[in-house]
Structures are given as structure tokens and as C-alpha cells.
């Protein structure tokens, strides 16, 4: 009887010990299985996002999956099956303690590259420029800083430039004797001065509005007449957030928004897209950067609008040269005085000075833009050696007016476009860049390509199960007790 009790006691003890042992083993095994499944899912998600649109990456450095190229869900299932199923025939039996089965996978919370007002798109561009083009950007900045350092006048000092909006202009900066140095002044009568002033302002205004293209380009017939249909482009099809303003709002209002990231973005654009002076055979529009600045569907309109902006930009820079050059400023003052001598209105002389300076600097700006379009460089701030027009030549400005600028120093046409890009609305710049990318991929690779369909990120729900081994005492009879795992994983580029 005592032996029977001992046997029962030992059996119960052994059973308890084995239960604890198997429970520990099964718990450890299930933890390892879960870790294995999480790692496998992560690797397979990584592999799935390796199926990005190669044309988009190779041409523009943008990672995104075109859902029309692959079935994402089927591809992910195939990848997981290849990684969790036993690869060796020996382990196809019951010896693989990590065996598991994928029951279901669902993709949800899909993020498109155009979502969040295109910020996912711009973040990839900034990452691309940061890691791929940093050396080129640094060299470009160094080269341009040398040019700017030589040409830019010090605008930080309040005494550098007269206050053009004040009726009492400050002439104290004219250190030279203006009486002895009046070669730019006009030896004409008061009536002739009034006529010349009217002609100057009328001519510049008319040329800027109506004849600009003929003054800038020798053969206007060579201008691209291409027009695009914008109905399927991201700038039209993508819905913006409610608090976001219109894409076509224009330029930034606060200079503090000009950040290094904006400079990198503009550098990306000038390094990947063409303009009037750098044509491309692989682009839908001939003037891509001009489109990003203006957003018109017509090449011709974009070019003309860009030239107008550049002429006005150059006018503001040229005005700073006029007011700091003693001979030119004296000529302006002399002409304004003579043309208003018979007009007894307070402040009329100062107002006329402003008109003459604006007309003169704008006319010179037209010459500058013509130089830029002919692939010359133009200094940011010109000097006497690079200045072309005298006051009496403004009214005779025509396509054959020669330029005194050699074109060896300063910024070229693309460099000035980059200044316009930096000042452009960030939202407009993003979507117009996406427009051009879609147009070019449709032209060169796949006419059905839509950037708004391209996927930037996704969240996947995984449902796995594994058979219990150490706690399944009917295991040899293929009892189907299982443990399930449900978890989600998110993945996106960057």
C-alpha cells in the first residue's frame, strides 16, 4: 500500500514538474515565435517598399509605389509565405518549433505622396538634396557668394540709400562735385526736358506691357507654343487641407520664410528641370522652371511672365545703382527739375525723380533680361562699366540696342530664376513641381501615370496563428489547438 502511495505521489509530482517545464518552454517558444513574426513582417514590409516606381526614383530621386505596377497586398502575402514557411524538407514535419501561418493581411491608412498638401513629397526632395547633392550645393553657394560679395551694395546701413518714398530725398551720399561732373546730364531746354520725361515714361510702360518679347528675343517665332491640359495634374486633382490657402496665392510675404530648406528645394528644381536657356528633349513643357514660377498652361505665357518679373527685379536692383552713382543721380535730378519748373505743385519734382529713376532702371532691366536670355551673366548690382542706357537713349530702346555688359560676371538666367523660386509660395512650388514630374513620366514612360495615386506609406494589419506544441498533449494526433497573433505595422519612406 505504501509503495502505491509513493508511486502516485511521484506521478503527481512528475506531472506537476513536467507541466511547469512545458509551460515555461511553450511560453518561451511563443515569445520567440511572436518576435520572429514581427521581424518577418518588418522585413517583408521593407521588401514591399523596395518595389518603388523606378522611373520616379531614377529621374527625380522620389520613392513611391505605383499601385498599378504591383498588387501590394498579394506581393506582401507572397513575401511573408516565403519567409515564415520551412525551407528545408526535414523541417516540414513537426520538428520546426517556429512554424506559423499567415491567416490574413489587410492594408489600411494608405498615405499618398501628394497628401498633407504635398509635404511628404517635399520631405523626400529635402532628404535627397541633403544626402545626395550637399557637395554640389555647397560649391554653388560658395561660387555665388563670391559673386554676390563683390556686387551687392550694403543695404543694412540706413544711410546707404536715400529713402525713395520720402518727398525730401537725402542727397548727402553724393560726395563728388556734381557741378564739375555732369556728363550724363542733358543740355536741353525746359520744354524739351518735359517732352523727354513724358517719352521716357510712356516708352518704358508701353514696352513692358506690349513689346517686351520683341525687345528680349531676336526671333520670337522660335518661342515654344506648347500648351498642356491641367485637368489631371496634382495641382488640380489633389484636395488641399481646409486651412490651406490656394496654390496660386503667389509669393511669400515674410522674408523669414526663406529658409535653407527652401534654398535646397530651389536647387533641386534648377538641377532637375529645364528652362529657356537649358532646353530638354525629354520634357513635355520646354520651359519647366518658368511654369513652376507662373503656373500657366502655356510655355509662351510662362516665359513672358517670367521675363516681366525678372525685368522688375532688375529694375529694383538697377535703381540702387542710379541713386548711388553721382552722375546718373545728378542727371535724374537735373531732368526732373527742368521738366517740372512750370508746375507749381509741392513735391512734384521729387515725384518726377522717382518716375525717371523707375523708368530708367526698368529700361536697363529689359536690357539685362535680354542678356540673360542670350546666356550672358548679369551682376546683381551693376556699375558704370556694365551699364548700357543713358537717359536720352531710353526713348529709342529697340531690339538692336547694344549691351555694354560683357556677360562674364554675376548670375546667369538660371541663377535669377532660382531667386524667383526661393520667393515663390512653397505650396505652389510643391504642386507645380509634381505637375512637371507627372507630365514627363507620362511622356517618357507611362501615359497613365498619376502621381496622386503613388503611395508614400501604409499601415498593415497581420493575423498569424501557430500550433501549440508543449501544452498540446494530443500533438501527435494533430490536435488543432492554436495561438493567434494580431498586430499592426506602419511603414513609409524617409
C-alpha positions as CSV (number, residue, x, y, z in Angstrom):
1,X,0.0,0.0,0.0
2,X,2.8,2.3,0.9
3,X,4.5,1.6,-2.4
4,X,1.3,2.5,-4.3
5,X,1.1,5.8,-2.4
6,X,4.7,6.6,-3.3
7,X,4.0,5.8,-7.0
8,X,1.0,8.1,-7.0
9,X,3.0,10.8,-5.3
10,X,5.9,10.5,-7.7
11,X,3.5,10.5,-10.7
12,X,1.7,13.6,-9.4
13,X,5.0,15.4,-8.7
14,X,6.4,14.4,-12.1
15,X,3.3,15.7,-13.8
16,X,3.5,19.0,-12.0
17,X,7.2,19.3,-12.8
18,X,6.5,18.5,-16.5
19,X,3.6,20.9,-16.6
20,X,5.8,23.7,-15.2
21,X,8.6,22.8,-17.6
22,X,6.3,22.5,-20.7
23,X,4.5,25.7,-19.7
24,X,7.9,27.5,-19.5
25,X,9.0,26.0,-22.8
26,X,5.8,26.9,-24.5
27,X,5.8,30.4,-23.2
28,X,9.4,30.9,-24.3
29,X,8.6,29.3,-27.7
30,X,5.5,31.6,-28.2
31,X,7.5,34.6,-27.3
32,X,10.2,33.7,-29.8
33,X,7.5,32.9,-32.5
34,X,6.0,36.3,-31.9
35,X,9.4,38.1,-32.2
36,X,10.1,36.0,-35.4
37,X,6.7,37.0,-36.9
38,X,7.2,40.7,-36.1
39,X,10.7,40.7,-37.6
40,X,9.5,38.8,-40.6
41,X,6.6,41.2,-41.1
42,X,9.0,44.2,-40.8
43,X,11.4,42.7,-43.3
44,X,8.6,41.9,-45.8
45,X,7.2,45.4,-45.4
46,X,10.7,46.7,-46.2
47,X,10.9,44.4,-49.2
48,X,7.5,45.5,-50.4
49,X,8.5,49.2,-50.3
50,X,11.6,48.2,-52.3
51,X,9.1,47.8,-55.2
52,X,9.1,51.5,-55.8
53,X,8.5,53.2,-59.2
54,X,12.0,53.1,-60.7
55,X,11.3,55.8,-63.2
56,X,10.3,58.2,-60.5
57,X,13.3,57.5,-58.4
58,X,15.9,57.3,-61.2
59,X,14.8,60.6,-62.8
60,X,13.8,62.6,-59.7
61,X,15.0,60.8,-56.6
62,X,11.5,60.3,-55.3
63,X,10.4,57.0,-53.6
64,X,6.8,56.0,-54.1
65,X,4.9,52.8,-55.1
66,X,2.7,53.0,-58.2
67,X,-0.2,50.7,-57.2
68,X,-0.8,49.9,-60.9
69,X,2.7,48.4,-61.2
70,X,2.2,45.8,-58.4
71,X,-0.6,44.3,-56.3
72,X,0.7,45.4,-52.9
73,X,-1.4,43.0,-50.8
74,X,-0.7,39.9,-52.9
75,X,3.0,40.8,-53.0
76,X,3.2,41.2,-49.3
77,X,1.5,37.8,-48.7
78,X,3.9,36.1,-51.1
79,X,6.9,37.6,-49.3
80,X,5.6,36.5,-45.9
81,X,4.9,33.0,-47.1
82,X,8.4,32.7,-48.4
83,X,9.9,33.8,-45.1
84,X,7.8,32.0,-42.4
85,X,7.3,28.6,-44.1
86,X,10.0,26.0,-43.6
87,X,12.6,26.0,-46.3
88,X,14.0,22.6,-45.6
89,X,12.1,19.3,-46.2
90,X,13.4,17.9,-42.9
91,X,11.5,20.7,-41.0
92,X,8.3,20.3,-42.9
93,X,7.3,17.7,-40.3
94,X,6.7,18.6,-36.6
95,X,10.3,19.5,-35.8
96,X,10.1,23.2,-36.6
97,X,9.2,24.9,-33.3
98,X,8.9,28.3,-35.1
99,X,6.3,27.2,-37.6
100,X,3.4,29.7,-38.1
101,X,0.8,30.5,-40.7
102,X,-0.4,33.8,-42.1
103,X,-4.2,33.9,-41.9
104,X,-4.8,37.4,-43.3
105,X,-3.2,40.7,-44.0
106,X,-5.0,44.0,-44.6
107,X,-3.5,47.3,-45.9
108,X,-5.1,50.4,-44.5
109,X,-4.3,54.1,-43.7
110,X,-2.7,54.4,-47.1
111,X,-0.7,57.6,-47.4
112,X,-0.2,59.1,-50.9
113,X,2.8,61.1,-51.9
114,X,0.6,64.1,-52.5
115,X,-1.1,64.0,-49.1
116,X,-0.7,66.6,-46.4
117,X,-0.6,69.4,-49.0
118,X,2.4,67.7,-50.7
119,X,4.7,67.9,-47.6
120,X,5.5,64.2,-47.9
121,X,6.7,64.9,-51.4
122,X,8.9,67.9,-50.4
123,X,10.3,66.0,-47.4
124,X,11.7,63.4,-49.8
125,X,13.2,66.1,-52.0
126,X,14.9,67.7,-49.0
127,X,16.3,64.4,-47.9
128,X,17.5,63.7,-51.4
129,X,19.2,67.1,-51.6
130,X,20.7,66.8,-48.1
131,X,22.4,63.4,-48.7
132,X,22.9,63.3,-52.4
133,X,23.6,66.9,-53.5
134,X,25.1,68.5,-50.5
135,X,28.5,68.8,-52.0
136,X,27.1,70.4,-55.2
137,X,25.0,72.8,-53.2
138,X,27.9,73.8,-51.0
139,X,30.1,74.5,-54.1
140,X,27.3,76.5,-55.8
141,X,26.7,78.6,-52.7
142,X,30.5,79.3,-52.4
143,X,30.7,80.3,-56.1
144,X,27.6,82.6,-55.9
145,X,28.8,84.1,-52.6
146,X,32.0,85.2,-54.3
147,X,29.9,86.9,-57.0
148,X,27.5,88.4,-54.5
149,X,30.2,89.6,-52.2
150,X,31.7,91.6,-55.0
151,X,28.5,93.1,-56.4
152,X,26.0,93.6,-53.6
153,X,25.8,97.1,-52.0
154,X,25.5,97.2,-48.2
155,X,21.7,97.6,-47.7
156,X,22.0,97.1,-43.9
157,X,23.0,100.6,-43.3
158,X,20.2,103.1,-43.1
159,X,22.4,105.7,-44.7
160,X,23.3,103.6,-47.7
161,X,20.4,104.5,-50.0
162,X,18.1,107.6,-50.0
163,X,14.5,107.0,-48.9
164,X,12.7,106.8,-52.2
165,X,9.4,107.2,-50.6
166,X,10.3,110.5,-48.8
167,X,9.5,113.7,-50.6
168,X,12.7,115.2,-49.2
169,X,15.4,113.0,-50.8
170,X,18.7,112.7,-49.0
171,X,21.5,113.8,-51.4
172,X,24.2,113.6,-48.8
173,X,25.8,110.5,-50.3
174,X,26.8,112.4,-53.4
175,X,30.4,113.0,-52.3
176,X,31.7,114.1,-55.7
177,X,31.4,117.6,-57.0
178,X,28.3,117.3,-59.2
179,X,28.8,120.7,-60.8
180,X,32.0,119.6,-62.5
181,X,30.9,116.0,-63.4
182,X,27.7,116.4,-65.4
183,X,28.4,114.3,-68.4
184,X,25.1,112.3,-68.0
185,X,23.0,115.5,-67.7
186,X,21.1,116.8,-70.7
187,X,21.8,120.2,-72.1
188,X,18.2,120.8,-73.2
189,X,15.5,123.4,-72.6
190,X,12.8,123.1,-70.0
191,X,10.2,122.3,-72.7
192,X,12.4,119.6,-74.3
193,X,13.0,118.2,-70.8
194,X,9.3,117.9,-70.2
195,X,8.8,116.1,-73.6
196,X,11.7,113.8,-72.9
197,X,10.4,112.8,-69.5
198,X,7.0,112.0,-70.9
199,X,8.5,110.0,-73.7
200,X,10.7,108.0,-71.4
201,X,7.9,107.0,-69.1
202,X,5.5,106.3,-72.0
203,X,8.0,104.2,-73.9
204,X,9.1,102.1,-70.9
205,X,5.4,101.5,-69.9
206,X,4.4,100.5,-73.4
207,X,7.4,98.3,-74.0
208,X,6.9,96.5,-70.7
209,X,3.2,95.8,-71.4
210,X,3.1,95.2,-75.2
211,X,6.5,94.9,-76.8
212,X,8.6,93.2,-74.2
213,X,9.0,89.9,-76.0
214,X,10.3,91.6,-79.2
215,X,12.9,93.5,-77.1
216,X,14.2,90.4,-75.4
217,X,14.3,87.7,-78.2
218,X,15.7,88.2,-81.6
219,X,13.5,85.5,-83.2
220,X,10.1,85.5,-81.3
221,X,8.9,82.8,-83.7
222,X,11.3,80.3,-82.0
223,X,9.4,80.5,-78.7
224,X,7.7,77.3,-77.8
225,X,3.9,77.3,-78.4
226,X,3.3,74.2,-76.3
227,X,0.2,74.1,-74.1
228,X,-0.8,71.4,-71.6
229,X,-4.1,70.2,-70.3
230,X,-4.0,70.6,-66.5
231,X,-7.2,68.7,-65.6
232,X,-5.3,65.5,-64.4
233,X,-2.4,67.2,-62.8
234,X,-1.8,67.2,-59.0
235,X,-2.3,70.9,-58.7
236,X,-5.9,70.4,-59.9
237,X,-6.9,67.0,-58.6
238,X,-5.4,67.0,-55.1
239,X,-7.7,68.3,-52.4
240,X,-6.0,70.7,-50.0
241,X,-6.5,70.9,-46.3
242,X,-9.2,73.3,-45.2
243,X,-6.8,75.7,-43.6
244,X,-4.5,75.8,-46.6
245,X,-4.7,78.7,-49.0
246,X,-4.9,78.4,-52.8
247,X,-2.0,77.0,-54.7
248,X,-1.9,80.1,-56.9
249,X,-1.6,82.6,-54.0
250,X,1.7,83.8,-55.3
251,X,4.9,84.9,-53.5
252,X,5.7,84.7,-49.8
253,X,5.1,87.9,-47.8
254,X,7.5,87.4,-45.0
255,X,11.3,87.1,-45.8
256,X,11.7,85.0,-42.7
257,X,10.2,82.1,-44.6
258,X,13.2,81.9,-46.8
259,X,15.0,79.0,-45.1
260,X,17.8,76.7,-46.1
261,X,15.2,74.1,-46.9
262,X,13.6,76.5,-49.5
263,X,17.1,77.1,-51.0
264,X,17.7,73.3,-51.2
265,X,14.3,72.9,-52.9
266,X,15.0,75.6,-55.5
267,X,18.4,74.0,-56.1
268,X,16.7,70.7,-56.7
269,X,14.4,72.3,-59.3
270,X,17.2,74.0,-61.2
271,X,19.3,70.8,-61.2
272,X,16.5,68.6,-62.5
273,X,14.4,70.7,-64.8
274,X,14.9,72.8,-67.9
275,X,14.4,76.4,-68.7
276,X,14.6,78.7,-71.7
277,X,18.5,78.7,-71.8
278,X,18.7,74.9,-71.0
279,X,16.2,73.1,-73.2
280,X,15.5,69.3,-72.8
281,X,14.2,66.8,-75.3
282,X,12.6,64.7,-72.6
283,X,10.2,67.2,-71.2
284,X,6.6,68.0,-72.0
285,X,7.0,71.7,-71.5
286,X,10.0,73.5,-72.9
287,X,10.2,76.0,-70.0
288,X,9.6,73.9,-66.9
289,X,11.1,76.2,-64.3
290,X,9.1,79.1,-65.8
291,X,6.0,77.0,-65.3
292,X,6.8,76.5,-61.6
293,X,7.2,80.2,-61.2
294,X,4.0,81.2,-63.0
295,X,1.7,78.1,-63.3
296,X,0.3,78.9,-66.7
297,X,-0.5,76.1,-69.1
298,X,1.3,77.8,-72.0
299,X,5.0,77.9,-72.5
300,X,4.8,81.3,-74.2
301,X,2.8,82.9,-71.3
302,X,5.2,81.4,-68.7
303,X,8.2,82.8,-70.5
304,X,6.8,86.2,-70.9
305,X,5.6,86.4,-67.3
306,X,9.0,85.3,-66.1
307,X,10.7,87.9,-68.2
308,X,8.4,90.6,-66.8
309,X,9.2,89.5,-63.2
310,X,12.9,89.5,-64.0
311,X,12.8,92.9,-65.6
312,X,11.1,94.3,-62.5
313,X,13.6,92.6,-60.2
314,X,16.4,94.0,-62.2
315,X,14.7,97.4,-62.1
316,X,14.8,97.5,-58.3
317,X,18.5,96.5,-58.3
318,X,19.3,99.0,-61.1
319,X,17.6,101.8,-59.1
320,X,20.1,101.2,-56.3
321,X,22.9,101.9,-58.8
322,X,21.3,105.1,-60.1
323,X,20.9,106.6,-56.7
324,X,24.4,105.7,-55.6
325,X,26.1,106.9,-58.9
326,X,26.7,110.7,-58.6
327,X,26.5,111.4,-62.4
328,X,23.3,109.4,-63.0
329,X,21.6,110.7,-60.0
330,X,22.5,114.3,-60.9
331,X,21.2,113.7,-64.4
332,X,17.9,112.5,-62.9
333,X,17.7,115.5,-60.6
334,X,18.5,117.9,-63.4
335,X,15.9,116.4,-65.8
336,X,13.2,116.3,-63.1
337,X,13.9,120.0,-62.2
338,X,13.7,121.2,-65.8
339,X,10.6,119.2,-66.6
340,X,8.6,120.5,-63.6
341,X,9.8,124.1,-63.5
342,X,6.4,125.4,-64.7
343,X,4.3,123.0,-62.4
344,X,3.7,124.7,-59.1
345,X,2.8,121.6,-57.1
346,X,4.6,120.8,-53.9
347,X,6.7,117.7,-54.1
348,X,6.2,117.3,-57.9
349,X,10.0,117.5,-58.6
350,X,10.7,114.6,-56.2
351,X,7.8,112.6,-57.6
352,X,9.2,113.1,-61.1
353,X,12.6,112.0,-59.9
354,X,11.0,108.7,-58.8
355,X,9.3,108.3,-62.1
356,X,12.5,108.9,-64.1
357,X,14.5,106.5,-61.8
358,X,11.8,103.8,-62.2
359,X,11.7,104.2,-66.0
360,X,15.5,104.3,-66.4
361,X,16.1,101.3,-64.1
362,X,13.3,99.3,-65.8
363,X,14.6,100.1,-69.3
364,X,18.1,98.9,-68.2
365,X,16.4,95.9,-66.7
366,X,14.9,95.0,-70.1
367,X,18.5,95.1,-71.5
368,X,19.6,92.9,-68.6
369,X,16.9,90.3,-69.2
370,X,17.8,90.2,-72.9
371,X,21.4,89.5,-71.8
372,X,20.2,86.7,-69.5
373,X,18.2,85.1,-72.3
374,X,21.2,85.2,-74.6
375,X,23.1,83.2,-71.9
376,X,25.1,86.1,-70.5
377,X,25.6,86.8,-66.8
378,X,24.4,89.9,-65.2
379,X,25.8,91.3,-61.9
380,X,23.3,91.8,-59.1
381,X,24.4,95.4,-58.7
382,X,25.8,96.9,-61.9
383,X,28.5,99.5,-62.2
384,X,29.4,102.1,-64.9
385,X,31.3,99.5,-67.0
386,X,28.2,97.2,-67.3
387,X,25.6,99.9,-67.6
388,X,24.1,100.4,-71.1
389,X,21.4,103.1,-71.4
390,X,21.8,106.8,-71.0
391,X,18.8,109.0,-70.3
392,X,18.4,110.2,-73.9
393,X,18.6,106.6,-75.2
394,X,15.7,105.2,-73.2
395,X,13.1,106.5,-75.6
396,X,14.9,104.9,-78.5
397,X,15.2,101.4,-76.9
398,X,14.8,98.7,-79.6
399,X,15.8,95.1,-80.2
400,X,19.1,96.3,-81.8
401,X,20.2,98.4,-78.8
402,X,23.7,97.0,-78.0
403,X,24.6,96.0,-74.4
404,X,27.7,97.2,-72.6
405,X,27.6,94.1,-70.3
406,X,30.3,91.6,-71.3
407,X,28.4,88.8,-69.5
408,X,31.4,87.4,-67.7
409,X,30.4,88.0,-64.1
410,X,27.3,87.8,-62.0
411,X,24.4,85.3,-62.1
412,X,23.1,83.7,-65.3
413,X,19.4,83.2,-66.3
414,X,19.1,80.1,-64.2
415,X,20.6,81.8,-61.2
416,X,18.0,84.6,-61.4
417,X,15.2,82.0,-61.8
418,X,16.5,80.4,-58.5
419,X,15.9,83.8,-56.8
420,X,12.3,83.8,-58.0
421,X,11.9,80.2,-56.9
422,X,13.1,80.9,-53.4
423,X,10.5,83.7,-53.1
424,X,7.7,81.6,-54.6
425,X,4.9,80.3,-52.5
426,X,6.0,76.9,-51.1
427,X,2.6,75.3,-51.8
428,X,2.7,76.4,-55.4
429,X,6.2,75.2,-55.8
430,X,5.4,71.7,-54.5
431,X,2.4,71.1,-56.7
432,X,3.8,72.7,-59.8
433,X,6.9,70.5,-59.4
434,X,4.7,67.5,-59.1
435,X,2.8,68.6,-62.2
436,X,6.0,68.6,-64.3
437,X,7.2,65.2,-62.9
438,X,3.8,63.6,-63.8
439,X,3.9,65.2,-67.3
440,X,7.4,63.9,-68.0
441,X,6.8,60.4,-66.8
442,X,3.6,60.2,-68.9
443,X,5.6,61.5,-71.9
444,X,8.6,59.2,-71.5
445,X,7.3,56.0,-69.7
446,X,3.7,55.5,-69.0
447,X,0.9,57.8,-70.2
448,X,-1.5,56.6,-67.5
449,X,0.9,57.5,-64.6
450,X,-0.7,59.7,-61.9
451,X,1.4,61.0,-59.1
452,X,-1.6,61.4,-56.8
453,X,-2.0,57.6,-57.0
454,X,1.5,56.9,-55.8
455,X,1.8,55.5,-52.3
456,X,4.2,57.0,-49.7
457,X,3.3,54.9,-46.7
458,X,0.8,52.3,-45.4
459,X,-0.3,50.5,-42.2
460,X,-0.7,46.7,-42.4
461,X,-2.8,44.5,-40.1
462,X,-1.3,41.0,-39.7
463,X,-3.2,37.9,-38.5
464,X,-1.0,34.9,-37.7
465,X,-1.5,31.6,-35.9
466,X,0.8,28.9,-34.6
467,X,0.0,25.4,-33.3
468,X,0.6,24.7,-29.6
469,X,3.3,22.2,-29.1
470,X,4.4,21.7,-25.5
471,X,1.0,22.3,-24.0
472,X,-0.8,20.2,-26.6
473,X,-0.5,16.6,-25.3
474,X,-2.5,15.4,-28.3
475,X,0.1,17.0,-30.6
476,X,1.0,13.6,-32.2
477,X,-2.6,13.2,-33.3
478,X,-2.6,16.6,-35.0
479,X,-4.9,18.3,-32.4
480,X,-5.5,21.8,-33.8
481,X,-5.1,23.9,-30.6
482,X,-3.5,27.2,-31.8
483,X,-2.3,30.5,-30.6
484,X,-3.1,33.6,-32.6
485,X,-1.2,36.9,-33.1
486,X,-2.7,40.1,-34.3
487,X,-0.5,43.2,-34.7
488,X,-0.1,46.2,-37.0
489,X,3.0,47.7,-38.6
490,X,3.4,51.1,-40.3
491,X,5.9,51.9,-42.9
492,X,6.7,54.9,-45.0
493,X,9.7,56.3,-46.9
494,X,12.2,58.6,-45.2
